[in-house]
Amino acid sequence: MKVLVAYFSASGVTEGVAKQLAEVTGGDLHKIQPEQPYTEADLDWRDKQSRSSIEMNDKQSRPAITNKLTNMQDYDVVYVGFPIWWYTAPTIINTFIENYTI
């Protein structure tokens, strides 16, 4: 069985967990990278005008990603890791998932 561990990590915590999961499963690791990297100010959830706050308040938000997989159909199992923002997945995860038909 071919395994993919795809992840988005804003602070590095999710990246560490994703690397461990890939090691345990023998899966390939794929970092979901935003076209425009998030700055510390972008991630300030207390600021209603921060990029992350604006994205999370817009249900249609789909931040662009830079590194789309060309072989998603080769995987039998796909784990997707991400930090929890506002009790749900960051909108960049929607971008990632909606890019593939599985």
Secondary structure as GFF3:
##gff-version 3
##sequence-region A 1 102
A	DSSP	beta_strand	3	7	.	.	.	ID=ss1
A	DSSP	alpha_helix	13	25	.	.	.	ID=ss2
A	DSSP	beta_strand	28	31	.	.	.	ID=ss3
A	DSSP	alpha_helix	51	57	.	.	.	ID=ss4
A	DSSP	three_ten_helix	72	74	.	.	.	ID=ss5
A	DSSP	beta_strand	77	81	.	.	.	ID=ss6
A	DSSP	alpha_helix	91	98	.	.	.	ID=ss7
###
